[in-house]
Amino acid sequence: MNIPGTDASQYTYDLPEERIARYPLARRDEARLLVWEQGRIHDHIFRELPALLHDDDLLVVNDTKVIRARLLFRRPTGAQIEIFCLEPLRPSSYDEVFATWGPVEWECLVGNNRRWKEEELSAHLEVAGKSVRFSARRLQRLGNTFHIRFSWDDRHLSFGEILDAAGRIPIPPYLKRESEPSDLHDYQTVYARRDGSVAAPTAGLHFTPEMLEHFHRHDRLLEVTLHVGAGTFKPIDTPDIRQHEMHTEHFSVRRPLLERLVRHKGRLIAVGTTSVRTLESLYWLAVQLHREGKDIRQEHLVRQWDPYQDEPSLSPGDAAAFLLEAMDHHHLDELHGATQLMIVPGYRFRYVQGMITNFHMPRSTLLLLIAAFTGEEWRKIYKHALGAGYRFLSYGDASLLLP
């Protein structure tokens, strides 16, 4: 594999605890915005974003919605068992699993698993004025996770309704606090609409309804969906980045995005690293389907190091046109895929020409993505942000990166 810059220790910096934003600002668009454009840095406020962009810039956001993935059960002894929902197994579709009225099965993390002695854990919920018994049964171990079957005794309620009543919002572990009622609103973008994430696409947390309406009114905003997994918080704990195993996340795109990718002449600006990974994975999915003749109706995986194997002949426009043609052939309005794509220095971006993102953890895959996009300039950007008092991580300030 031709992956340069493989020493993970080169992608870190000192982040003082007091620079981590534990809570968001009262108004989302009052966050600060560091603008890095062609090597120059300027300080702005996020509400100024529309004036900082060109008229033909197109923004792409991730419309995933954070689910209440943390479930707490108690054994008769009083021991607390925490079940963290990661990915649906049966039904495997996110849309289907939340609409299901019967038992569902998920891959989950389990806290305090050694104390889980009984076959089944139960909790009593109040849902729409009715008492409901909600149960969890551990079926098998899946490496570091577990296959869990959830059931409830009211078939008039969907799993989505049960999760809303029983679950808690999973805020990032580095905030070092329990979730609070305010996080139900704060840790969700204003355009979130498709349930499935266990972490927010945090660059989008700075948008207000008014700003969203502005970009929609000028036809300059489109959505993709990537359901963010818990692996996004996993630090690189190996000396060589090639030894890091990237987590799998599921994504989908709709026809309007592909149509714009074919004809759009301005800059494509991704809002958040999850939108970046979706757009870039879309290109590699097209390469895979084109090269191997796979069925577009099935979900295919873009593997972690696929882009570093060779240089494909498809242009970005041709890749989008190929996917559109294949969707037309099968009468599809939506395309589904999965990705383990790890973007590291040396990667060549196919679609993304600008990026809005927050400031990320040292030695993280997100910081590697920033380094891939800005080159060694990432050090100057982060040094400026630290020196100028920017707030870091999920509830922190933002940057607009324009090479």
PABA-943899 format. One line per field, with one value per residue (C-alpha): residue number from 1; y, x, z. Coordinates in steps of 0.05 Angstrom, whole numbers. Layout:
% PABA-943899
n = (NUM:...);
Y = (Y:...);
X = (X:...);
Z = (Z:...);
//
This chain:
% PABA-943899
n = (1:2:3:4:5:6:7:8:9:10:11:12:13:14:15:16:17:18:19:20:21:22:23:24:25:26:27:28:29:30:31:32:33:34:35:36:37:38:39:40:41:42:43:44:45:46:47:48:49:50:51:52:53:54:55:56:57:58:59:60:61:62:63:64:65:66:67:68:69:70:71:72:73:74:75:76:77:78:79:80:81:82:83:84:85:86:87:88:89:90:91:92:93:94:95:96:97:98:99:100:101:102:103:104:105:106:107:108:109:110:111:112:113:114:115:116:117:118:119:120:121:122:123:124:125:126:127:128:129:130:131:132:133:134:135:136:137:138:139:140:141:142:143:144:145:146:147:148:149:150:151:152:153:154:155:156:157:158:159:160:161:162:163:164:165:166:167:168:169:170:171:172:173:174:175:176:177:178:179:180:181:182:183:184:185:186:187:188:189:190:191:192:193:194:195:196:197:198:199:200:201:202:203:204:205:206:207:208:209:210:211:212:213:214:215:216:217:218:219:220:221:222:223:224:225:226:227:228:229:230:231:232:233:234:235:236:237:238:239:240:241:242:243:244:245:246:247:248:249:250:251:252:253:254:255:256:257:258:259:260:261:262:263:264:265:266:267:268:269:270:271:272:273:274:275:276:277:278:279:280:281:282:283:284:285:286:287:288:289:290:291:292:293:294:295:296:297:298:299:300:301:302:303:304:305:306:307:308:309:310:311:312:313:314:315:316:317:318:319:320:321:322:323:324:325:326:327:328:329:330:331:332:333:334:335:336:337:338:339:340:341:342:343:344:345:346:347:348:349:350:351:352:353:354:355:356:357:358:359:360:361:362:363:364:365:366:367:368:369:370:371:372:373:374:375:376:377:378:379:380:381:382:383:384:385:386:387:388:389:390:391:392:393:394:395:396:397:398:399:400:401:402:403);
Y = (0:69:106:161:193:130:152:166:207:261:277:302:367:390:403:434:409:479:487:431:460:422:459:496:571:597:614:566:615:657:606:631:611:605:614:583:602:590:590:653:652:700:701:707:689:631:674:708:643:662:725:686:638:645:648:582:544:483:458:384:366:300:296:237:242:221:166:155:97:89:42:30:-33:-56:-126:-146:-138:-65:-72:-26:-54:-4:-26:19:7:9:-21:-57:-131:-152:-114:-88:-25:35:59:-9:-23:41:28:-45:-63:-130:-154:-125:-145:-100:-103:-68:-50:-73:-39:-81:-143:-190:-173:-193:-262:-269:-288:-227:-156:-117:-45:-14:47:99:110:154:142:67:20:-21:-77:-70:-128:-143:-213:-225:-275:-281:-246:-211:-198:-136:-127:-168:-190:-165:-179:-125:-138:-103:-123:-71:-86:-18:16:18:8:82:101:53:81:152:132:88:115:171:215:190:252:244:212:269:317:278:290:256:278:331:349:406:357:329:394:418:353:351:391:433:391:322:278:206:165:124:160:151:216:282:309:366:417:423:442:514:522:558:550:619:601:535:571:619:564:525:588:597:522:515:459:384:326:259:210:175:144:161:103:101:85:159:170:114:143:116:75:41:70:61:87:28:-17:22:-13:35:25:13:65:62:118:135:188:210:227:303:300:257:301:362:327:315:387:431:478:514:490:431:446:389:407:360:302:253:290:288:213:201:241:210:140:152:161:96:59:80:56:-11:-21:1:-43:-106:-101:-108:-100:-28:-52:-86:-50:-54:-36:14:-16:23:25:16:86:74:12:43:103:93:122:150:225:250:272:205:168:206:197:122:116:156:112:49:77:94:23:-5:51:72:139:125:90:54:36:24:52:40:94:123:189:202:248:227:217:256:285:273:314:357:425:459:436:463:426:433:424:351:307:296:229:217:195:261:300:256:275:349:337:302:362:419:386:410:473:437:452:527:524:489:532:594:566:549:616:655:622:578:525:453:388:374:435:480:529:516:525:536:504:527:503);
X = (0:25:7:56:63:48:77:16:57:64:-11:-20:-17:-26:-100:-111:-173:-199:-203:-253:-323:-367:-431:-451:-462:-532:-539:-510:-485:-448:-391:-325:-304:-231:-224:-163:-161:-101:-54:-81:-120:-176:-222:-297:-363:-403:-464:-419:-412:-460:-419:-354:-375:-381:-450:-438:-412:-454:-458:-469:-494:-505:-578:-569:-604:-574:-614:-623:-574:-558:-605:-600:-627:-622:-616:-657:-592:-589:-530:-536:-526:-516:-531:-506:-540:-489:-519:-584:-578:-651:-680:-613:-643:-645:-711:-742:-715:-744:-812:-816:-871:-842:-775:-711:-638:-577:-502:-488:-435:-451:-426:-419:-430:-399:-457:-509:-527:-600:-621:-665:-665:-729:-751:-820:-833:-889:-903:-962:-995:-988:-944:-898:-849:-785:-736:-666:-638:-564:-557:-483:-416:-389:-317:-320:-394:-458:-518:-578:-652:-701:-775:-835:-906:-945:-947:-978:-912:-852:-781:-768:-822:-793:-723:-749:-780:-724:-659:-611:-572:-500:-457:-382:-340:-289:-342:-335:-406:-473:-523:-573:-642:-612:-569:-632:-635:-563:-532:-574:-568:-627:-631:-628:-683:-659:-650:-587:-526:-495:-455:-474:-442:-418:-398:-472:-489:-471:-527:-591:-659:-650:-583:-610:-669:-620:-580:-643:-674:-614:-612:-542:-551:-561:-563:-528:-537:-481:-499:-441:-416:-381:-316:-310:-284:-232:-162:-105:-68:-19:49:34:-32:-34:-47:-109:-174:-227:-299:-355:-410:-471:-489:-541:-549:-608:-614:-612:-542:-515:-548:-514:-447:-452:-466:-441:-384:-372:-338:-367:-361:-374:-403:-367:-319:-378:-402:-330:-325:-393:-376:-308:-335:-387:-332:-297:-364:-373:-303:-318:-384:-357:-296:-328:-398:-432:-507:-522:-585:-543:-503:-428:-370:-314:-256:-207:-148:-183:-164:-90:-85:-83:-105:-174:-191:-261:-266:-310:-364:-362:-368:-431:-460:-446:-483:-542:-546:-545:-599:-642:-634:-661:-711:-676:-684:-634:-566:-540:-469:-421:-352:-289:-252:-195:-171:-98:-43:-28:-101:-126:-196:-243:-305:-291:-262:-277:-295:-330:-309:-296:-228:-213:-179:-104:-83:-152:-174:-211:-146:-113:-168:-155:-81:-97:-138:-92:-23:26:-17:-59:-5:-10:-86:-89:-33:-73:-137:-104:-70:-132:-177:-221:-263:-249:-286:-360:-391:-333:-320:-313:-266:-276:-220:-209:-144);
Z = (0:-18:46:63:132:172:239:283:332:279:284:354:394:466:481:550:586:594:518:510:505:554:532:469:464:476:402:351:300:352:350:324:253:234:158:125:52:7:67:101:166:186:247:237:270:242:224:173:133:75:61:61:6:-70:-101:-137:-76:-59:13:29:98:135:155:203:271:337:370:445:441:516:552:627:661:733:759:820:860:841:793:733:663:607:535:480:412:356:293:275:256:246:210:186:154:200:171:181:251:281:248:272:321:341:369:340:345:351:358:424:474:544:606:669:628:680:727:675:701:680:610:605:634:640:653:660:617:612:538:518:585:581:622:578:596:556:556:531:519:506:449:434:439:376:394:439:427:437:396:436:424:447:457:489:507:467:393:379:393:346:368:353:404:455:446:454:520:547:519:533:484:480:486:472:528:527:554:620:643:640:587:608:582:542:502:470:430:432:407:344:279:257:194:228:202:192:256:263:292:361:352:319:256:298:245:230:302:284:233:253:218:188:157:132:99:65:32:12:-18:-62:-80:-50:-1:-9:39:46:103:141:208:253:295:363:327:309:380:376:380:339:391:343:325:250:223:175:236:257:241:215:236:186:176:131:82:30:-24:-66:-140:-133:-104:-160:-212:-182:-179:-254:-273:-216:-235:-169:-106:-68:7:56:123:171:164:157:95:69:79:47:-16:-24:-10:-64:-115:-94:-94:-166:-183:-151:-185:-252:-248:-220:-250:-182:-171:-149:-113:-60:-6:-20:25:9:47:89:40:-27:-53:-41:-85:-154:-196:-227:-295:-277:-269:-211:-261:-298:-231:-213:-283:-280:-213:-241:-302:-260:-214:-274:-300:-235:-221:-156:-122:-67:-65:-4:15:73:84:123:84:123:95:112:85:14:-4:-66:-57:-115:-97:-36:-50:16:86:147:210:284:319:331:382:378:347:317:248:241:251:199:151:164:153:87:65:88:86:139:146:197:249:235:237:304:333:314:343:409:414:395:447:402:436:416:400:391:425:405:349:275:216:142:103:31:-2);
//
